[in-house]
Amino acid sequence: MANDYFQFKQFRVNQSIAAMKVGTDGVLIGAWANCSGAKKILDIGTGTGLIALMMAQRSKAMIDAIDIDLNAFFEAKKNIEKSPWPDRIYIYNESFQQFSDNPYHTGYDLIVSNPPYFSDSLKSEDISRTAARHNSLLPFEDLINGVKSALSKNGIFSIILPVNGAKEFIEMAEESQLFCFRKTFVKPTPDIEPHRLMMEFSKTKSDCIEDFLIIESGDRHQYSIEYTELTKDFYLNF
C-alpha cells in the first residue's frame, strides 16, 4: 500500500485520493525530459502534479497541467498550492482532447506525459476494465494529434511508455510528422531486458540518439550511478 504522501527535496506530494501514485516512471520522465530554455510547458495526465512540480523545480517556465480525473485534479491543485511555485503552475480538469481543441492552448516548448497503462501481468477483471477505460479516454492517435497541435514549431514532446507499446507509438507519431530523435531504454537491473522507453519527439526529422539507463546496479536498492545522478535533485536519499 502506497504512503499518503511522498517527500522530495523541494516539495511534497500528497497522494491519498489520486489514482496514479508517485512512481519511478513519473520521476524518470520528469528528471529526463529536456526542459532547457523552455518558457511554456504542458504536463498531460498530471495525476498528483508530480511532473509539473518537477518541471517547475528544473526550469523558470510557466506550466499547464491537465487531468480528466476529478480526484487527481483536487489533489494536484493542493500539492501545487503548497509548493514553492504556485504562481507558475495552472491546472485544468478536462480531457486532453478538449484542452488541445482550444486555439489558445498552443505554442508549448515542451510537452511531457507519463500516460496511464497497465502491464500484461495484471490480469484481474477490475484492472482489465480500468485499463480499457483508460485506453478509451486517451488513445495514442488522440494524444499524438493533440500534441502536434499544441507543440511549438521547435518544441519537444517527451513521453515514457512500456517497451512493448513504444514501436507502435513511434510509427503512429511519424505518420503525423512527429519524429523520435532521442530514446533511453530503461532496465531495472543489468540482467533484465528494458521494460520502459523514454522518448523525445520533434516536428523536424533527424537522427535518433539511443542509450540505456540501469536503475539498480546490483542488490535491491543499490542504485546505479547514472540513475542517482539523474534523480539526485529530487530523492531525499541521493
C-alpha positions as CSV (number, residue, x, y, z in Angstrom):
1,M,0.0,0.0,0.0
2,A,1.4,3.4,-1.0
3,N,2.0,6.1,1.6
4,D,-0.4,9.0,1.7
5,Y,2.4,11.4,0.7
6,F,5.9,11.3,-0.9
7,Q,8.5,13.8,0.3
8,F,11.0,15.2,-2.3
9,K,13.9,17.6,-1.6
10,Q,12.0,20.7,-2.5
11,F,8.3,19.7,-2.5
12,R,5.9,17.2,-1.0
13,V,3.3,15.2,-3.0
14,N,0.2,14.1,-1.1
15,Q,-1.4,11.1,-2.9
16,S,-4.3,9.9,-0.7
17,I,-7.0,10.2,-3.3
18,A,-5.4,10.3,-6.7
19,A,-5.5,7.0,-8.6
20,M,-2.0,7.5,-10.1
21,K,0.5,7.5,-7.2
22,V,4.1,8.7,-7.3
23,G,6.2,6.0,-9.1
24,T,9.5,5.5,-10.7
25,D,8.2,6.2,-14.2
26,G,7.0,9.7,-13.4
27,V,10.2,10.6,-11.6
28,L,12.2,9.3,-14.5
29,I,10.5,11.2,-17.2
30,G,10.3,14.3,-15.0
31,A,14.0,14.3,-14.5
32,W,15.0,13.1,-18.0
33,A,12.8,15.4,-20.2
34,N,14.8,18.3,-21.7
35,C,13.3,21.5,-20.3
36,S,16.4,23.6,-21.1
37,G,15.3,27.1,-22.3
38,A,11.6,26.1,-22.1
39,K,9.2,29.0,-21.3
40,K,5.9,27.2,-21.7
41,I,5.4,23.6,-20.6
42,L,2.4,21.2,-20.6
43,D,2.0,18.1,-18.4
44,I,-0.6,15.7,-19.8
45,G,-2.2,13.5,-17.2
46,T,-0.6,15.2,-14.2
47,G,-2.1,12.8,-11.6
48,T,-0.7,14.2,-8.3
49,G,1.0,17.0,-10.1
50,L,4.4,15.3,-9.8
51,I,5.8,16.0,-13.3
52,A,4.5,19.6,-13.3
53,L,6.2,20.2,-9.9
54,M,9.5,18.7,-11.2
55,M,9.3,20.9,-14.3
56,A,8.8,23.9,-12.0
57,Q,11.9,23.0,-9.9
58,R,14.0,22.4,-13.0
59,S,13.0,25.5,-15.1
60,K,11.6,29.0,-14.9
61,A,8.8,28.1,-17.3
62,M,5.1,28.7,-16.9
63,I,3.4,25.3,-16.7
64,D,0.0,24.0,-17.5
65,A,-1.1,20.6,-16.1
66,I,-4.2,18.7,-17.0
67,D,-6.1,15.7,-15.7
68,I,-9.5,14.4,-16.5
69,D,-9.9,12.7,-13.1
70,L,-11.5,15.0,-10.6
71,N,-9.8,13.5,-7.5
72,A,-6.4,13.9,-9.3
73,F,-7.3,17.5,-10.1
74,F,-8.1,18.4,-6.5
75,E,-5.0,16.6,-5.1
76,A,-2.7,18.1,-7.7
77,K,-4.2,21.5,-7.1
78,K,-3.4,21.3,-3.3
79,N,0.1,20.0,-4.0
80,I,0.8,22.9,-6.3
81,E,-0.6,25.4,-3.9
82,K,1.6,24.2,-1.1
83,S,4.7,24.0,-3.3
84,P,7.3,26.8,-3.8
85,W,5.9,27.5,-7.3
86,P,2.1,28.0,-7.0
87,D,2.3,31.1,-9.3
88,R,3.9,29.2,-12.2
89,I,1.6,26.1,-12.5
90,Y,-2.0,26.2,-13.6
91,I,-4.1,23.0,-13.6
92,Y,-7.1,22.1,-15.7
93,N,-9.7,19.4,-15.0
94,E,-10.6,18.3,-18.6
95,S,-9.7,15.8,-21.2
96,F,-6.6,16.4,-23.4
97,Q,-8.9,16.2,-26.4
98,Q,-10.9,19.2,-25.0
99,F,-7.8,21.0,-24.0
100,S,-6.0,20.7,-27.3
101,D,-9.1,21.8,-29.2
102,N,-8.8,25.2,-27.6
103,P,-6.9,27.5,-30.0
104,Y,-5.3,29.3,-27.1
105,H,-3.6,26.1,-25.9
106,T,-0.7,26.1,-28.4
107,G,3.0,27.1,-28.5
108,Y,4.3,24.8,-25.9
109,D,8.1,24.5,-25.9
110,L,7.9,21.2,-24.0
111,I,5.1,18.7,-23.6
112,V,5.6,15.8,-21.1
113,S,3.4,12.8,-20.4
114,N,3.5,9.7,-18.3
115,P,0.2,8.2,-19.6
116,P,-1.7,5.6,-17.6
117,Y,-1.2,2.0,-18.7
118,F,-1.2,-1.5,-17.2
119,S,1.3,-4.3,-17.7
120,D,0.3,-7.7,-19.1
121,S,0.9,-9.3,-15.8
122,L,-2.1,-7.6,-14.2
123,K,-5.0,-9.9,-15.0
124,S,-7.8,-9.2,-12.6
125,E,-11.2,-8.3,-14.2
126,D,-11.3,-5.0,-12.4
127,I,-7.9,-3.9,-13.7
128,S,-8.8,-5.1,-17.2
129,R,-11.9,-2.9,-17.1
130,T,-9.9,0.0,-15.8
131,A,-7.2,-0.4,-18.4
132,A,-9.8,-0.5,-21.2
133,R,-11.4,2.7,-19.7
134,H,-8.0,4.5,-19.7
135,N,-7.3,3.4,-23.3
136,S,-10.6,4.8,-24.5
137,L,-10.0,8.1,-22.6
138,L,-6.8,8.9,-24.5
139,P,-5.9,6.6,-27.4
140,F,-2.4,7.1,-29.0
141,E,-4.0,8.7,-32.0
142,D,-5.7,11.5,-29.9
143,L,-2.6,12.0,-27.9
144,I,-0.4,12.4,-30.9
145,N,-2.8,14.7,-32.8
146,G,-3.2,16.9,-29.7
147,V,0.5,17.1,-29.1
148,K,1.2,18.1,-32.7
149,S,-1.4,20.9,-32.4
150,A,-0.2,22.1,-29.0
151,L,3.6,21.9,-29.7
152,S,5.5,25.0,-30.9
153,K,7.5,24.8,-34.2
154,N,10.7,23.9,-32.4
155,G,9.1,22.2,-29.4
156,I,9.9,18.8,-27.8
157,F,7.4,16.1,-26.7
158,S,8.7,13.7,-24.0
159,I,6.9,10.5,-23.0
160,I,7.6,7.3,-21.2
161,L,5.9,4.0,-22.3
162,P,6.3,0.3,-21.9
163,V,8.8,-1.0,-24.4
164,N,6.2,-3.3,-26.0
165,G,3.9,-0.4,-26.9
166,A,6.6,2.1,-28.0
167,K,7.2,0.8,-31.5
168,E,3.6,1.3,-32.5
169,F,3.6,4.8,-30.9
170,I,6.7,5.8,-32.8
171,E,5.2,4.7,-36.1
172,M,2.0,6.5,-35.5
173,A,3.8,9.6,-34.4
174,E,5.9,9.6,-37.6
175,E,2.8,9.3,-39.7
176,S,1.7,12.6,-38.1
177,Q,5.1,14.2,-38.7
178,L,6.4,13.9,-35.2
179,F,9.8,12.3,-35.3
180,C,11.6,10.5,-32.5
181,F,15.2,11.9,-32.0
182,R,16.1,10.6,-28.6
183,K,15.5,7.3,-26.8
184,T,16.5,5.9,-23.5
185,F,15.8,2.3,-22.7
186,V,15.2,1.7,-19.0
187,K,16.5,-1.5,-17.4
188,P,15.5,-2.4,-13.8
189,T,18.9,-4.3,-13.4
190,P,21.8,-5.1,-15.8
191,D,20.5,-8.6,-16.4
192,I,16.9,-7.8,-17.2
193,E,15.6,-6.6,-20.6
194,P,14.4,-3.0,-20.8
195,H,10.8,-2.6,-19.6
196,R,10.3,1.2,-20.3
197,L,11.3,3.5,-23.1
198,M,11.7,7.3,-22.7
199,M,11.3,9.1,-26.0
200,E,11.6,12.7,-27.3
201,F,9.9,13.8,-30.5
202,S,10.0,17.0,-32.6
203,K,8.5,18.3,-35.8
204,T,11.9,18.1,-37.5
205,K,13.3,14.8,-38.7
206,S,16.8,14.0,-37.5
207,D,19.0,11.0,-36.5
208,C,17.8,9.3,-33.3
209,I,20.2,9.0,-30.4
210,E,19.8,5.9,-28.3
211,D,21.1,4.9,-24.9
212,F,20.3,2.8,-21.8
213,L,19.6,3.6,-18.2
214,I,20.0,0.9,-15.5
215,I,18.1,1.6,-12.3
216,E,19.7,-0.9,-9.8
217,S,23.3,-1.9,-10.5
218,G,23.4,-4.8,-8.0
219,D,21.4,-5.8,-5.0
220,R,18.0,-4.3,-4.4
221,H,18.2,-0.6,-3.7
222,Q,21.8,-0.4,-4.8
223,Y,21.2,2.2,-7.4
224,S,23.4,2.9,-10.4
225,I,25.5,6.0,-10.7
226,E,23.5,7.1,-13.8
227,Y,20.1,6.7,-12.0
228,T,21.4,8.5,-8.9
229,E,22.8,11.3,-11.0
230,L,19.6,11.7,-12.9
231,T,17.3,11.9,-9.8
232,K,19.6,13.3,-7.1
233,D,17.9,16.7,-7.2
234,F,14.6,15.1,-6.1
235,Y,15.0,12.0,-3.9
236,L,15.9,12.6,-0.3
237,N,18.3,9.7,0.0
238,F,20.5,10.7,-3.0
